[in-house]
């Protein structure tokens, strides 16, 4: 069976990071230079301790000259503190939401959705940064060539599920959509084949036109 894609396969290994003592303007300059919208904050030998995003930095602009009432101050205590800060250690969101390099792409997507973040620092077992994965990185898998997808579906799905009748199954892929057509001996396995084909990394959808042999 083909090894499923993991975060390590799609992450960006070159990471723009800052130290806890980095100044506000230096952080903004780094984001602008490298065209990123968030940077991990690292200490020691690269251990991730937090993340500074554009949202964290924009609090200074949002609350600049804006007088908050007592109730709003209590409700936005963290935001008010960040707006008055200038160092990464005070601006960052901590602890950082991170992920391991061997995590699956669906796991990374769920983590981003759960925590409402657009990217995740990728760390090793010691918490040291190895890379960064963004939502756009997770979409790279859908750029796999149709021929590559067809080959994987034929080898890892059709031949595996229908060992006796796989030669009678036609596998086509058009723009990421898998089409399974033909006749198989065991019709009860058709839903399984469709489900496994849909689970192949990079498959957009599956059209199943398989039928079972008459009288079986």
C-alpha positions as semicolon CSV with decimal commas, in nm:
position;residue;x (nm);y (nm);z (nm)
1;X;0,000;0,000;0,000
2;X;0,120;0,354;-0,074
3;X;0,233;0,557;0,224
4;X;-0,032;0,823;0,300
5;X;0,080;1,183;0,273
6;X;0,186;1,340;0,602
7;X;0,264;1,692;0,716
8;X;0,632;1,623;0,640
9;X;0,547;1,579;0,271
10;X;0,389;1,923;0,227
11;X;0,536;2,149;0,498
12;X;0,773;2,438;0,429
13;X;1,106;2,356;0,589
14;X;1,245;2,710;0,575
15;X;1,088;2,882;0,875
16;X;1,095;3,253;0,958
17;X;1,108;3,266;1,338
18;X;1,178;3,531;1,600
19;X;1,319;3,530;1,952
20;X;1,116;3,631;2,259
21;X;1,306;3,960;2,284
22;X;1,239;4,064;1,924
23;X;1,097;4,416;1,890
24;X;0,756;4,495;1,738
25;X;0,896;4,674;1,432
26;X;1,147;4,396;1,368
27;X;0,866;4,140;1,369
28;X;0,663;4,348;1,123
29;X;0,969;4,389;0,901
30;X;1,035;4,012;0,901
31;X;0,673;3,936;0,806
32;X;0,685;4,190;0,525
33;X;1,021;4,069;0,394
34;X;0,924;3,702;0,384
35;X;0,557;3,758;0,295
36;X;0,420;3,561;0,591
37;X;0,131;3,644;0,821
38;X;0,260;3,476;1,136
39;X;0,594;3,374;1,286
40;X;0,676;3,121;1,557
41;X;0,861;3,250;1,863
42;X;1,150;3,021;1,954
43;X;1,398;3,000;2,238
44;X;1,702;2,786;2,313
45;X;1,770;2,544;2,029
46;X;1,454;2,624;1,841
47;X;1,184;2,522;2,088
48;X;0,855;2,687;1,993
49;X;0,706;2,885;2,281
50;X;0,442;3,085;2,096
51;X;0,328;3,242;1,771
52;X;0,293;3,608;1,673
53;X;0,036;3,666;1,400
54;X;-0,083;3,972;1,213
55;X;-0,392;3,963;1,434
56;X;-0,175;3,999;1,744
57;X;0,011;4,294;1,595
58;X;-0,299;4,471;1,463
59;X;-0,435;4,503;1,816
60;X;-0,197;4,795;1,862
61;X;-0,357;4,972;1,566
62;X;-0,710;4,869;1,663
63;X;-0,688;4,996;2,019
64;X;-0,464;5,296;1,948
65;X;-0,633;5,601;2,102
66;X;-0,945;5,400;2,183
67;X;-1,057;5,440;2,544
68;X;-1,217;5,124;2,679
69;X;-1,479;5,118;2,951
70;X;-1,419;4,909;3,263
71;X;-1,635;4,622;3,140
72;X;-1,466;4,615;2,799
73;X;-1,124;4,633;2,964
74;X;-1,202;4,322;3,168
75;X;-1,341;4,140;2,865
76;X;-1,043;4,230;2,649
77;X;-0,770;4,215;2,912
78;X;-0,536;4,002;2,698
79;X;-0,591;4,218;2,389
80;X;-0,530;4,536;2,587
81;X;-0,205;4,395;2,726
82;X;-0,084;4,299;2,378
83;X;-0,175;4,640;2,237
84;X;0,056;4,802;2,491
85;X;0,345;4,558;2,430
86;X;0,640;4,574;2,198
87;X;0,831;4,246;2,251
88;X;0,753;3,909;2,095
89;X;0,724;3,741;2,436
90;X;0,438;3,976;2,527
91;X;0,274;3,987;2,185
92;X;0,270;3,615;2,113
93;X;-0,013;3,371;2,156
94;X;0,106;3,101;2,393
95;X;0,120;2,808;2,420
96;X;0,154;2,765;2,046
97;X;-0,071;2,521;1,863
98;X;0,176;2,285;1,694
99;X;0,177;1,954;1,510
100;X;0,420;1,670;1,446
101;X;0,568;1,599;1,104
102;X;0,416;1,249;1,089
103;X;0,060;1,373;1,142
104;X;-0,182;1,311;0,857
105;X;-0,313;1,594;0,641
106;X;-0,672;1,550;0,769
107;X;-0,539;1,572;1,125
108;X;-0,358;1,897;1,042
109;X;-0,672;2,037;0,878
110;X;-0,885;1,948;1,181
111;X;-0,632;2,106;1,418
112;X;-0,635;2,430;1,218
113;X;-1,014;2,436;1,210
114;X;-1,051;2,358;1,580
115;X;-0,810;2,633;1,689
116;X;-0,906;2,882;1,414
117;X;-0,549;2,919;1,283
118;X;-0,419;2,931;0,927
119;X;-0,084;2,765;0,987
120;X;0,091;2,537;1,235
121;X;0,455;2,518;1,343
122;X;0,579;2,162;1,286
123;X;0,785;2,039;1,579
124;X;0,985;1,731;1,676
125;X;0,949;1,531;1,997
126;X;1,141;1,799;2,189
127;X;0,921;2,083;2,065
128;X;1,191;2,218;1,832
129;X;1,066;2,371;1,508
130;X;1,114;2,161;1,192
131;X;0,896;2,353;0,952
132;X;0,561;2,519;0,913
133;X;0,246;2,398;0,741
134;X;-0,028;2,627;0,611
135;X;-0,374;2,572;0,473
136;X;-0,237;2,625;0,122
137;X;0,022;2,352;0,186
138;X;-0,256;2,106;0,266
139;X;-0,404;2,174;-0,079
140;X;-0,081;2,074;-0,258
141;X;-0,188;1,711;-0,251
142;X;-0,467;1,796;-0,497
143;X;-0,200;1,887;-0,755
144;X;-0,101;1,521;-0,797
145;X;-0,117;1,419;-1,166
146;X;-0,425;1,223;-1,275
147;X;-0,201;0,941;-1,403
148;X;-0,038;0,907;-1,061
149;X;-0,376;0,893;-0,889
150;X;-0,507;0,635;-1,136
151;X;-0,203;0,416;-1,080
152;X;-0,243;0,430;-0,702
153;X;-0,616;0,359;-0,710
154;X;-0,563;0,065;-0,946
155;X;-0,278;-0,084;-0,740
156;X;-0,388;-0,011;-0,382
157;X;-0,765;-0,024;-0,415
158;X;-0,888;-0,221;-0,716
159;X;-0,627;-0,499;-0,709
160;X;-0,658;-0,524;-0,332
161;X;-1,038;-0,530;-0,309
162;X;-1,101;-0,735;-0,626
163;X;-0,807;-0,978;-0,652
164;X;-0,996;-1,213;-0,887
165;X;-1,166;-0,963;-1,115
166;X;-0,946;-0,651;-1,108
167;X;-0,859;-0,694;-1,477
168;X;-1,223;-0,624;-1,560
169;X;-1,219;-0,288;-1,381
170;X;-1,135;0,030;-1,569
171;X;-0,984;0,315;-1,367
172;X;-0,986;0,666;-1,510
173;X;-0,906;0,996;-1,342
174;X;-1,008;1,331;-1,485
175;X;-0,920;1,650;-1,295
176;X;-0,886;1,450;-0,974
177;X;-1,221;1,271;-1,017
178;X;-1,185;0,892;-1,015
179;X;-1,416;0,687;-1,237
180;X;-1,443;0,316;-1,160
181;X;-1,619;0,114;-1,431
182;X;-1,658;-0,254;-1,516
183;X;-1,792;-0,575;-1,373
184;X;-1,671;-0,749;-1,057
185;X;-1,745;-1,085;-0,902
186;X;-1,853;-0,962;-0,560
187;X;-2,092;-0,667;-0,580
188;X;-2,099;-0,632;-0,200
189;X;-1,742;-0,497;-0,215
190;X;-1,825;-0,211;-0,451
191;X;-1,906;0,044;-0,173
192;X;-1,576;-0,044;-0,003
193;X;-1,381;0,017;-0,323
194;X;-1,548;0,354;-0,372
195;X;-1,476;0,454;-0,013
196;X;-1,109;0,353;-0,032
197;X;-1,064;0,534;-0,364
198;X;-1,211;0,850;-0,215
199;X;-0,962;0,827;0,072
200;X;-0,658;0,836;-0,160
201;X;-0,465;1,161;-0,108
202;X;-0,545;1,404;-0,387
203;X;-0,871;1,248;-0,503
204;X;-1,143;1,510;-0,545
205;X;-1,439;1,276;-0,592
206;X;-1,532;0,924;-0,707
207;X;-1,786;0,814;-0,967
208;X;-1,855;0,447;-0,925
209;X;-2,002;0,268;-1,227
210;X;-1,910;-0,084;-1,116
211;X;-2,162;-0,366;-1,137
212;X;-2,161;-0,719;-1,005
213;X;-2,164;-1,027;-1,224
214;X;-2,514;-1,155;-1,296
215;X;-2,623;-1,440;-1,070
216;X;-2,364;-1,367;-0,800
